[in-house]
């Protein structure tokens, strides 16, 4: 038995979904159910501390901090250098 749900998605997500649906001949309902199923399986399989949100919302102070780090990146640490050598 199946249930119908309703959700708001961004215009970009809708366009991507419709493009994929048309390109591969997959019904949108099938695509959505499989995507949600895969996402939920990943949430169960991956420890919570390794889950990174796909979108971050920053307050003004955090935004300024991030922008400063982008515009003035700190020197890489020795640990980062070691990791990149591998």
Secondary structure, 3 states (H helix, E strand, C coil): CCCCCCCCCCHHHHHHHHHHHHHHCCCHHHHHHHHHHHHHHHHHHCCHHHCCCCCCCCCHHHHHHHHHHHHCCCCCCHHHHHHHHC
